[in-house]
Amino acid sequence: MSYDYLDLSYNRILNIQSYQFRGTHFKEIYLQGNNLQNISLGAFEDVENTLLLLDLSNNKLRNLPPSLADLHSLETLDITHNPLTRGTDYTESVMRALGDTLTDLKIGSETLTSWPTSLHHLPILNRLTVASLSRFIRDIGAESFHGFETTLQYLNIKNTYLLAVPIAISKLKNLKELHFDQNPYVTDRGVLIQAFPLNSPYLQTLSLNRDSLTEFPRVLRYLPALKNFSLDDKNLRYLSDLNIGDLRTVTNLTLRNCSLLRVPAALSQIRYLKVLDLSLNGIVTIDTNDMKDLRYLEAFIIRNSSLKYISENAFGRVPRLKTLDFRSTHLTSVPKAINTVWPCLEKVLLDENKVDCMCETLVWLREKRDTCVSDAFPMKIEGHCDTIHDTIEHYIEEYIPRCPEYKELHNIPPYNRTA
């Protein structure tokens, strides 16, 4: 019997000796989280032509082991969080040997003090993750991605001391996804328009989470293919129409934990927005006009927030709305605003709220649900009652038909008591 997968993660392995994998044909080997300090020459005999993925992250390696050069089919390598302190520790000869096959590389540690120039030996690299850099690297040179500027499609740079978005990113003409997160020394001035691949027809996803921005970056208007944008964990002073501009391509926007106190009116400038996540903000109310111009919105999410009140007409002009996610808020009732949504919502998520389930508060919801079912638009409501040990859906199914208000509405005598 042969196996494709070997996982020896989080043991106490110090060394990988020669011929350690002889007689095997593994495609994936996971060695992360050991105390690995050395991999001997010949260690990968018999897997040199079969191994596609190797995870060496979170070990004690001080340079790229020369034995990696024997891996003639390797496509994915994770060497993050090892004490490689200089760029030269990413050995030229190893990188050159891996260049014909390696498409996914994860590098970086809090000890790395200079950029590894040997990356230019990777001409077909498709994905690059830089997991961390030391405080001695405050900038990445303009030629840092030389060698794979036309092949890289995914870039993730996080946990660094960089002062600005690197100019080198502007040369990545086929980049589809850029994550530049957890770089706390990057301020509004560090998001340079010229650092991005302007007018790129490919860049669809961008995240700028957990940095020191206080404004919506103006660069978005120069990214015509952008669909998904995330700007979480900020202290946004305001969202202005000037900065947002007329973003016709963005369909998914997350502004989680951004110190927002209400739904920003400027979001109406994002004409075709489909998914909006405003979780972890200080939004207490959703008023009648807050959502009026979001005509293409399909999913609205405010989780883990102080939300208490939603106007009954809040969603009346959001005709494509399908999902409301208000889990873990301060709501005490099912929002009556869903009564104005047509066609009916598909899902209303209210878990971890203290919802009052009573006749006088939920007869309308049973009526709405029945109308949705009869019109072939069934609506699912997830959540639990606070006043009775039951789900909201089961309560309106079993208890509401016994309510005097429901019986009177449907001319079911007697009206004066519940069963």
C-alpha positions in Angstrom: 0.0 0.0 0.0 1.3 3.5 -0.9 0.3 6.8 0.7 0.2 10.3 -0.7 0.2 12.3 2.5 2.5 12.3 5.5 1.9 14.6 8.5 4.6 14.8 11.3 3.6 18.2 12.5 4.2 19.4 16.0 6.5 16.7 17.2 10.1 17.1 18.4 12.0 16.2 15.3 15.5 17.9 15.2 16.9 16.4 12.0 15.8 14.6 8.9 18.5 12.1 8.0 19.5 10.8 4.6 17.2 8.3 2.9 14.5 9.0 5.5 11.7 8.7 2.9 13.2 5.8 0.9 10.6 3.5 -0.4 7.8 6.0 -0.3 6.2 8.2 -2.9 4.6 10.9 -0.9 3.0 13.9 -2.7 2.6 16.0 0.5 4.8 16.2 3.6 4.0 18.3 6.6 6.8 19.0 9.1 5.7 22.3 10.6 6.0 23.0 14.3 9.0 20.8 15.1 12.4 21.9 16.3 13.9 21.0 12.9 17.4 22.3 12.4 18.8 20.2 9.6 17.7 18.2 6.6 20.6 16.0 5.3 21.5 15.6 1.7 19.7 12.7 0.2 16.8 13.0 2.7 14.2 13.1 -0.1 15.4 10.1 -2.1 12.4 8.3 -3.7 10.1 11.3 -3.3 12.2 13.7 -5.4 9.9 13.2 -8.4 6.6 12.8 -6.5 6.6 15.5 -3.8 4.4 18.4 -4.7 4.0 20.1 -1.3 6.4 20.6 1.6 5.6 22.5 4.8 8.6 23.4 6.9 7.1 26.3 8.8 7.7 27.1 12.4 11.0 25.3 12.8 14.6 26.2 13.5 16.1 26.2 10.0 18.7 28.9 9.4 18.9 28.6 5.7 17.2 26.7 2.8 18.5 23.1 3.1 20.5 22.2 0.0 18.6 18.9 -0.1 15.5 20.9 -1.3 17.3 21.2 -4.7 16.6 17.5 -5.3 12.8 18.1 -5.4 12.2 18.2 -9.1 8.4 18.3 -8.9 7.9 20.6 -5.9 5.1 23.1 -6.5 4.3 24.5 -2.9 6.9 25.3 -0.2 6.2 26.9 3.2 9.4 28.1 5.0 7.7 30.8 7.1 8.7 31.4 10.7 12.1 30.0 10.7 15.2 32.0 11.9 16.4 32.9 8.4 17.8 36.3 9.2 19.3 37.5 5.9 18.0 37.4 2.4 21.0 35.4 1.4 19.8 32.6 3.7 17.3 31.9 0.9 20.0 30.1 -0.9 20.5 31.0 -4.6 21.3 27.5 -5.8 18.2 26.0 -4.1 15.9 28.7 -5.5 17.4 28.2 -9.0 16.8 24.4 -8.8 13.2 24.9 -7.7 12.4 27.5 -10.3 11.1 25.2 -13.0 8.2 23.9 -10.8 7.6 26.1 -7.8 4.3 28.0 -8.1 3.4 28.7 -4.5 5.9 30.1 -1.9 5.4 31.2 1.7 8.4 33.0 3.3 9.1 35.5 6.0 9.7 35.7 9.8 10.1 38.3 12.4 13.9 37.8 12.2 14.3 38.5 8.5 16.4 41.6 8.1 16.8 41.9 4.3 14.7 40.9 1.3 15.7 37.6 -0.4 16.8 38.6 -3.9 17.1 34.9 -4.9 13.3 34.9 -5.5 14.1 36.1 -9.1 14.9 32.5 -9.9 11.2 31.6 -9.8 9.8 32.5 -13.2 6.5 30.7 -12.9 5.6 31.7 -9.3 1.8 32.2 -9.1 1.3 32.7 -5.3 3.5 34.5 -2.8 2.9 34.9 0.9 5.2 37.1 3.1 4.1 36.1 6.6 6.3 38.6 8.5 9.4 40.8 8.3 11.6 42.3 11.0 11.7 46.0 12.0 14.8 46.4 9.9 12.8 46.2 6.6 10.8 49.4 6.2 10.6 49.2 2.4 10.6 46.6 -0.3 12.6 47.6 -3.4 11.0 48.3 -6.7 12.6 45.2 -8.3 11.7 42.8 -5.4 9.3 40.8 -7.6 11.6 40.7 -10.7 11.4 37.3 -12.4 7.8 36.6 -11.8 6.2 40.0 -12.4 4.0 38.6 -15.2 3.1 35.3 -13.5 2.2 36.2 -9.9 -1.6 36.3 -9.4 -1.9 36.2 -5.6 0.2 38.2 -3.1 -0.2 38.4 0.7 2.1 40.6 2.8 1.3 40.8 6.5 2.8 41.5 9.9 5.5 43.9 8.8 7.0 47.2 9.7 6.6 48.6 6.2 5.8 52.3 6.0 3.9 52.1 2.6 2.5 49.8 0.1 5.5 48.7 -2.0 6.0 50.3 -5.4 7.1 46.9 -6.6 3.4 45.8 -6.6 2.6 48.2 -9.4 4.6 45.9 -11.8 2.5 42.8 -11.1 0.4 43.2 -14.2 -1.6 40.0 -13.9 -2.2 40.2 -10.1 -5.8 39.0 -9.2 -5.7 39.1 -5.4 -3.8 41.4 -3.1 -3.8 41.1 0.7 -1.8 43.8 2.5 -2.9 43.2 6.1 -1.6 43.8 9.6 0.9 46.4 8.7 0.3 48.9 11.5 2.9 51.5 10.3 1.1 52.1 7.1 -1.0 55.3 7.3 -3.2 57.1 4.7 -0.1 58.6 3.2 1.4 55.1 2.8 -1.3 53.9 0.4 0.3 55.4 -2.7 -1.8 55.3 -5.8 1.3 54.6 -7.9 2.0 51.5 -5.8 -0.9 49.6 -7.4 -1.3 48.1 -10.9 -3.5 50.9 -12.1 -6.2 50.2 -14.7 -5.5 46.5 -14.3 -8.2 44.3 -15.9 -7.3 41.5 -13.5 -7.1 42.7 -9.8 -10.4 41.6 -8.3 -9.7 41.3 -4.6 -8.0 43.7 -2.3 -7.8 43.8 1.5 -6.1 46.5 3.6 -7.0 45.2 7.1 -5.5 46.1 10.5 -3.3 49.0 9.5 -3.5 52.7 10.4 -5.7 54.1 7.7 -8.4 56.6 8.7 -9.9 57.2 5.3 -11.3 55.2 2.4 -8.4 54.9 0.0 -8.8 56.9 -3.2 -6.8 54.3 -5.2 -9.9 52.2 -5.6 -11.3 54.3 -8.4 -8.2 53.4 -10.5 -8.8 49.6 -10.1 -11.6 48.9 -12.7 -11.8 45.2 -12.1 -12.1 45.3 -8.3 -15.0 43.3 -6.9 -14.0 42.4 -3.4 -12.7 45.0 -0.9 -12.0 44.7 2.8 -11.0 47.5 5.1 -11.4 45.9 8.6 -10.1 47.0 12.0 -9.8 50.8 11.4 -10.6 54.0 13.2 -12.3 55.6 10.2 -13.0 59.2 10.8 -15.5 59.3 8.0 -16.4 57.9 4.6 -16.7 60.8 2.1 -18.3 60.7 -1.3 -15.0 62.2 -2.6 -12.9 59.3 -1.5 -15.4 56.6 -2.5 -16.2 58.1 -5.8 -18.3 56.1 -8.3 -17.2 52.6 -7.7 -19.2 50.6 -10.2 -17.4 47.3 -10.0 -17.1 46.6 -6.2 -19.8 44.1 -5.2 -18.5 42.8 -1.9 -17.4 45.2 0.9 -16.4 44.6 4.5 -15.9 47.4 7.0 -15.7 45.3 10.2 -14.6 47.0 13.4 -14.1 50.4 11.9 -15.6 52.6 14.7 -18.6 53.4 12.5 -21.7 54.7 14.4 -24.2 54.5 11.6 -24.5 53.1 8.0 -22.4 55.5 6.0 -24.5 57.5 3.4 -21.5 57.5 1.1 -21.9 53.8 0.4 -24.7 54.7 -2.0 -21.9 55.6 -4.4 -21.0 51.9 -4.7 -23.8 51.4 -7.2 -23.7 47.6 -7.6 -22.8 46.5 -4.1 -24.2 43.0 -3.4 -22.6 42.1 0.0 -22.1 44.6 2.8 -20.5 43.6 6.2 -20.5 46.2 8.9 -20.0 43.9 11.9 -18.2 44.9 15.1 -19.1 48.5 14.8 -21.0 50.9 17.1 -24.1 51.1 14.9 -27.1 51.2 17.1 -29.9 52.0 14.7 -30.7 51.5 11.0 -33.0 54.3 9.9 -35.4 54.6 7.0 -33.0 56.3 4.6 -29.8 54.5 5.5 -30.1 51.8 2.8 -32.3 53.6 0.2 -29.9 53.6 -2.7 -28.4 50.1 -2.3 -30.6 48.6 -4.9 -28.4 45.7 -5.8 -27.7 44.6 -2.2 -28.3 40.9 -1.6 -26.7 40.3 1.8 -26.4 42.7 4.8 -24.4 41.7 7.8 -24.1 43.4 11.2 -22.8 40.9 13.7 -21.4 41.3 17.2 -22.6 44.9 17.4 -24.7 47.2 19.5 -27.6 47.2 17.1 -30.9 47.8 18.9 -33.4 49.4 16.4 -34.3 48.9 12.8 -36.9 51.2 11.1 -39.9 49.3 9.7 -39.1 50.9 6.3 -35.3 50.4 6.4 -35.3 47.8 3.6 -38.2 49.0 1.5 -36.0 50.2 -1.3 -33.6 47.3 -1.3 -35.4 45.0 -3.7 -32.8 42.3 -4.2 -32.1 41.7 -0.5 -31.9 37.9 0.3 -29.9 37.6 3.5 -29.9 39.5 6.8 -27.3 38.5 9.4 -27.9 40.2 12.7 -26.3 37.5 15.0 -25.0 38.6 18.4 -26.6 42.1 18.5 -28.8 43.8 21.1 -32.1 43.2 19.1 -34.9 42.0 21.2 -37.4 41.4 18.4 -37.5 40.1 14.9 -37.1 43.3 12.7 -40.5 44.2 11.2 -38.5 45.7 8.3 -38.4 42.3 6.7 -42.2 42.7 6.1 -41.5 45.3 3.4 -39.0 43.1 1.4 -40.3 41.6 -1.8 -39.6 39.0 -3.0 -39.2 37.5 0.4 -35.8 37.1 2.1 -34.2 33.7 1.9 -32.5 33.9 5.4 -32.8 36.0 8.5 -30.0 35.1 11.1 -30.8 36.1 14.6 -28.8 33.6 16.8 -27.4 34.9 20.1 -30.0 37.6 20.5 -32.5 37.9 23.3 -35.6 37.8 21.1 -39.0 38.2 22.8 -41.4 35.6 21.4 -45.0 36.6 22.2 -48.3 36.7 20.4 -48.4 40.4 20.1 -44.9 40.6 18.6 -44.8 37.7 16.2 -48.3 37.2 14.6 -47.2 39.4 11.7 -44.1 37.1 11.2 -46.3 34.0 10.8 -48.4 35.9 8.2 -45.3 36.9 6.3 -43.8 33.5 6.4 -47.1 31.9 5.1 -47.2 34.5 2.3 -43.6 33.7 1.3 -44.3 30.0 1.2 -47.5 30.4 -0.9 -45.6 32.6 -3.4 -42.7 30.0 -3.6 -40.2 32.2 -1.8 -39.7 30.3 1.5 -38.0 32.3 4.2 -35.7 30.7 6.8 -35.4 32.3 10.2 -32.6 31.1 12.5 -32.5 32.1 16.2 -33.9 31.3 19.6 -36.5 32.8 21.8 -35.4 34.5 25.1 -38.9 34.3 26.7 -39.4 30.5 26.0 -37.1 27.6 25.4 -37.7 27.3 21.7 -36.5 28.4 18.3 -38.2 31.3 16.6 -39.3 29.2 13.6 -40.9 26.5 15.8 -42.6 29.2 17.9 -44.4 30.8 15.0 -45.3 27.3 13.6 -46.7 25.8 16.8 -47.7 28.7 19.1 -48.8 31.6 16.9 -51.9 29.7 15.6 -53.1 29.5 19.2 -52.9 33.3 19.7 -56.1 35.3 19.9 -54.7 37.9 17.4 -54.0 35.1 14.9 -57.4 33.5 15.4 -59.3 36.8 15.0 -57.3 37.6 11.9 -58.3 34.3 10.3 -61.8 34.2 11.8 -61.0 31.1 13.9 -63.2 31.1 17.1 -62.8 31.4 20.0 -60.7 34.5 20.1 -60.3 35.0 23.8 -57.9 32.2 24.8 -54.9 30.3 23.7 -54.9 26.5 23.6 
